[in-house]
Every structure is written in C-alpha cells, then in structure tokens.
Amino acid sequence: MSYHVPVLLPESVAALDIKPGGIYVDVTFGGGGHSRFIINQLTDGARLYSFDQDKDAEEQAQEIASPAFTFVKANFRYLKKYLRLYGVKEVDGILADLGVSSHQFNVPERGFSTRFDGPLDMRMDPEAPISAKEVLSTYAEEDLHRIFGMYGEVKNARTLAWQIVTVRGSQNLETIADFKKAIGSLIPRGKENKYLAQVFQALRIEVNDELKALEEMLEQAVAVLKPGGRLVVISYHSLEDRLVKNFIAKGKFFGEVEKDLFGNEIKPLASVIRKAIVPSEKELQENNRSRSAKLRVAQKL
C-alpha cells in the first residue's frame, strides 16, 4: 500500500463479478493492489494476467507467489497479442485503473509531479524513446499548442506554446524547475496548482500516447472478453472518461451508435451501472488522489 494506494478497490473488484475458476486480466498492475485482491478470490485452475510496462511495477510483481498469477511486462495496448502468446483466447473479466501510480508521482526522478524538481521525463516506460524534455525541446509551436489545448484544456495554450518556443531558443529546458521558470509569467495567480496540473497532464498524455493506447486496449478488450464477461475501468480525467463512456454506450469513440437494417443498435457492450461509481467520503479523506476517479462497468453482449 505504501507503493500505491488502490482507488475504489472493493468496488472495482466486486464489479468484475469474479468466477472463482475464471480467467482475469489486470491491465494496470501498478503496485499490485487490485491484482492481489482478485487473486484472493480465485481457486485452483483460475488465472490472472497483470500488465505493466514499468520496471518498478515488475519488481513489485515478484512479491506475488500465487500459481494463478502471471506478470506481463508490456503496455496494455498489446493486450490481445500477449494473451495469445500465453494461449489465452477468451477471458472472464478485465480491470483497468488508468493514470499514474502514487509511486510514480512520489519519485522526483520520474518527473510526473509538479511538487518536486527533477528531469523532464514523464515516461511510464522508462525505456521509451520520447520524454517530456524531447517534446518541449523539439515539437513545433503548433503541435505544442494542440497538445496543451486538447490534452490539458489549457486556456492560454497558444501563448504557452509560443513562450516555450521563444525560451528554448536561448536556454535549455532540462528540469521541471527550468520549465516552471520559463512559463512562470503565464501561470494564473491563485491557480498555480491547477494550471500546472493541466500542463503536466497534457505532456504526460503526449509522452505516453495515453489516449490512443486506451482506445486500442478497449477495442481489444471486446475481442478477448467472453460473452457475459465484464470490463471495469477507473478513469481520472474527462478525456479518458469520455472515451470509456462513449465506447461502452456506442461501441465507438466518436459519433452515433450504428444500427442494422431493422433499427437495432450494433454495439458489443452494455453498461452494467447507469452512472459512474465515485469514491466514498471516507476514501476521499483517506486518499486525496481518488477525488477525480470514476468507475464504469460494462458487460459483453
């Protein structure tokens, strides 16, 4: 729990409606909180495959000795590929706890948090080729404008992009402190934390290609779920939640649901709950990072 405090832990695992002998996937292992909770409900012959691309998460996974458990060091966008490598064609449930783990936020060297100084990194896979430093140092002004506007919903995204391009012409942006100093004049008074959180969110999404990876995982989840199997997703910002909500409701990320010749909706999933589940007051008090979490549950038709 010191590595990462799982959000909506009992609610999300209960939503999987676990069959003790079933096959399950935790596509975001993190500190293993959800995986351990799932394993405790499995019996002989059951399997849990847990994905994570982070080497620190891989080390955490080594502490789980259950014969039902298999750790897969990979991005969840390769869900179908790796399950096939293990001979798995169908599963009974998939759990995704999106976002950044407490551990990643709390290690200054990872560059995820605005609270510390550290390198401009933000890679969930430390071996990935592009870090936040490369984005800020090499992206064209129009691309920076797009990233901050779309992924961070930053109101002065155009001015922010211009400022970064102007500053980097005369000085290197190596650290979080360098970056915060470079954009300091654009940060609204009294809203510093919110503004920087939006800016960092935008950079993190770009560095890790998070939204595209989420779309690919959701599409593959439908392919590998058994009829009646559950998809459980915890999201932490509106961009993620909108993709999840649309995909469950319409079977697609944008536009209206498709219909057949008789007017029947064509979609692979049905929502199990009408409104997203949010953390209780008790959980919000105990874990501040749960404040924006939304849990959605779907079942394969």
MOFEN-V164942 format. One record per residue. N is the residue number from 0. RES is the residue in one letter. PSI is psi in degrees with one decimal (* if undefined). Layout:
[[N & RES & PSI] [N & RES & PSI]]
This chain:
[[0 & M & -27.2] [1 & S & -27.8] [2 & Y & -46.2] [3 & H & 131.1] [4 & V & 111.1] [5 & P & 138.0] [6 & V & 141.5] [7 & L & 44.9] [8 & L & -59.9] [9 & P & -35.0] [10 & E & -42.9] [11 & S & -40.9] [12 & V & -37.4] [13 & A & -36.3] [14 & A & -21.4] [15 & L & -19.1] [16 & D & 60.1] [17 & I & 131.7] [18 & K & 124.3] [19 & P & -28.7] [20 & G & 15.6] [21 & G & -178.3] [22 & I & 126.6] [23 & Y & 158.0] [24 & V & 128.2] [25 & D & 105.9] [26 & V & -1.7] [27 & T & 79.6] [28 & F & -47.3] [29 & G & -118.5] [30 & G & -1.1] [31 & G & 8.4] [32 & G & -48.8] [33 & H & -40.8] [34 & S & -44.1] [35 & R & -40.1] [36 & F & -37.4] [37 & I & -46.3] [38 & I & -37.3] [39 & N & -16.9] [40 & Q & 3.6] [41 & L & 151.2] [42 & T & -176.5] [43 & D & 135.9] [44 & G & -16.2] [45 & A & 161.6] [46 & R & 145.7] [47 & L & 122.7] [48 & Y & 121.7] [49 & S & 126.1] [50 & F & 143.2] [51 & D & 141.1] [52 & Q & -2.3] [53 & D & 129.8] [54 & K & -29.5] [55 & D & -38.2] [56 & A & -37.4] [57 & E & -39.4] [58 & E & -39.5] [59 & Q & -37.3] [60 & A & -25.6] [61 & Q & -14.2] [62 & E & -10.9] [63 & I & 117.1] [64 & A & 4.2] [65 & S & 135.9] [66 & P & -15.0] [67 & A & -10.6] [68 & F & 135.1] [69 & T & 125.5] [70 & F & 134.4] [71 & V & 111.9] [72 & K & 88.1] [73 & A & 156.4] [74 & N & 142.8] [75 & F & -7.8] [76 & R & -11.3] [77 & Y & 27.6] [78 & L & -55.7] [79 & K & -42.6] [80 & K & -48.4] [81 & Y & -33.5] [82 & L & -39.8] [83 & R & -37.4] [84 & L & -29.8] [85 & Y & 8.9] [86 & G & 20.8] [87 & V & 120.5] [88 & K & -31.0] [89 & E & 147.0] [90 & V & 161.7] [91 & D & -18.8] [92 & G & 150.2] [93 & I & 130.5] [94 & L & 132.8] [95 & A & 121.3] [96 & D & 94.6] [97 & L & 171.6] [98 & G & -161.9] [99 & V & 140.4] [100 & S & 159.1] [101 & S & -40.2] [102 & H & -45.9] [103 & Q & -40.1] [104 & F & -34.0] [105 & N & -3.3] [106 & V & 107.6] [107 & P & -33.0] [108 & E & -18.6] [109 & R & -21.4] [110 & G & 20.0] [111 & F & -28.0] [112 & S & 143.1] [113 & T & -8.3] [114 & R & -22.8] [115 & F & 161.2] [116 & D & 150.5] [117 & G & -179.6] [118 & P & 151.2] [119 & L & 84.5] [120 & D & -85.0] [121 & M & 14.4] [122 & R & 126.4] [123 & M & -32.1] [124 & D & 105.0] [125 & P & -14.2] [126 & E & -1.7] [127 & A & 151.8] [128 & P & -28.0] [129 & I & 125.6] [130 & S & 176.2] [131 & A & -31.6] [132 & K & -44.6] [133 & E & -40.0] [134 & V & -49.0] [135 & L & -28.0] [136 & S & -22.3] [137 & T & -21.1] [138 & Y & 144.2] [139 & A & 156.8] [140 & E & -41.6] [141 & E & -31.9] [142 & D & -39.5] [143 & L & -42.0] [144 & H & -45.6] [145 & R & -45.5] [146 & I & -49.3] [147 & F & -32.4] [148 & G & -45.7] [149 & M & -48.1] [150 & Y & -24.1] [151 & G & -11.1] [152 & E & 41.4] [153 & V & 127.7] [154 & K & -35.8] [155 & N & 42.5] [156 & A & -39.4] [157 & R & -46.9] [158 & T & -38.5] [159 & L & -46.3] [160 & A & -44.3] [161 & W & -42.5] [162 & Q & -43.6] [163 & I & -46.9] [164 & V & -38.0] [165 & T & -47.3] [166 & V & -41.8] [167 & R & -13.6] [168 & G & -21.2] [169 & S & -10.3] [170 & Q & 152.7] [171 & N & 143.0] [172 & L & 95.4] [173 & E & -35.0] [174 & T & 168.0] [175 & I & -38.7] [176 & A & -41.3] [177 & D & -46.0] [178 & F & -45.8] [179 & K & -36.6] [180 & K & -40.8] [181 & A & -33.0] [182 & I & 9.0] [183 & G & -36.4] [184 & S & -14.2] [185 & L & -8.0] [186 & I & 122.1] [187 & P & 135.5] [188 & R & 133.9] [189 & G & -7.3] [190 & K & 27.0] [191 & E & -48.2] [192 & N & -44.5] [193 & K & -44.0] [194 & Y & -49.4] [195 & L & -35.6] [196 & A & -40.6] [197 & Q & -42.5] [198 & V & -45.5] [199 & F & -36.8] [200 & Q & -43.9] [201 & A & -45.3] [202 & L & -43.2] [203 & R & -41.5] [204 & I & -41.3] [205 & E & -47.5] [206 & V & -41.2] [207 & N & 2.9] [208 & D & 45.4] [209 & E & -42.8] [210 & L & -40.2] [211 & K & -40.8] [212 & A & -39.5] [213 & L & -45.4] [214 & E & -45.2] [215 & E & -40.5] [216 & M & -43.9] [217 & L & -42.3] [218 & E & -39.7] [219 & Q & -30.2] [220 & A & -41.4] [221 & V & -39.6] [222 & A & -33.0] [223 & V & -13.0] [224 & L & 140.0] [225 & K & 155.1] [226 & P & 129.1] [227 & G & -8.5] [228 & G & 154.3] [229 & R & 141.5] [230 & L & 122.3] [231 & V & 122.3] [232 & V & 129.5] [233 & I & 121.0] [234 & S & 163.4] [235 & Y & -3.0] [236 & H & 164.7] [237 & S & -31.0] [238 & L & -45.4] [239 & E & -49.9] [240 & D & -36.9] [241 & R & -41.9] [242 & L & -46.3] [243 & V & -47.1] [244 & K & -46.6] [245 & N & -41.8] [246 & F & -39.3] [247 & I & -42.6] [248 & A & -33.6] [249 & K & -11.3] [250 & G & 10.7] [251 & K & 166.2] [252 & F & -25.6] [253 & F & 154.2] [254 & G & -174.9] [255 & E & 157.8] [256 & V & 140.2] [257 & E & 152.8] [258 & K & 154.7] [259 & D & -174.0] [260 & L & -23.1] [261 & F & 5.1] [262 & G & 8.0] [263 & N & 137.0] [264 & E & 137.5] [265 & I & 102.7] [266 & K & 147.5] [267 & P & -16.0] [268 & L & 156.2] [269 & A & 137.3] [270 & S & 134.3] [271 & V & -30.1] [272 & I & 144.5] [273 & R & -46.8] [274 & K & 150.7] [275 & A & 143.4] [276 & I & 134.4] [277 & V & 161.4] [278 & P & 150.4] [279 & S & 165.7] [280 & E & -37.1] [281 & K & -45.1] [282 & E & -38.4] [283 & L & -37.0] [284 & Q & -36.0] [285 & E & -27.0] [286 & N & 96.5] [287 & N & -27.9] [288 & R & -7.1] [289 & S & -3.5] [290 & R & -29.9] [291 & S & 7.1] [292 & A & 139.9] [293 & K & 131.3] [294 & L & 123.4] [295 & R & 144.3] [296 & V & 131.2] [297 & A & 159.3] [298 & Q & 137.3] [299 & K & 130.9] [300 & L & *]]
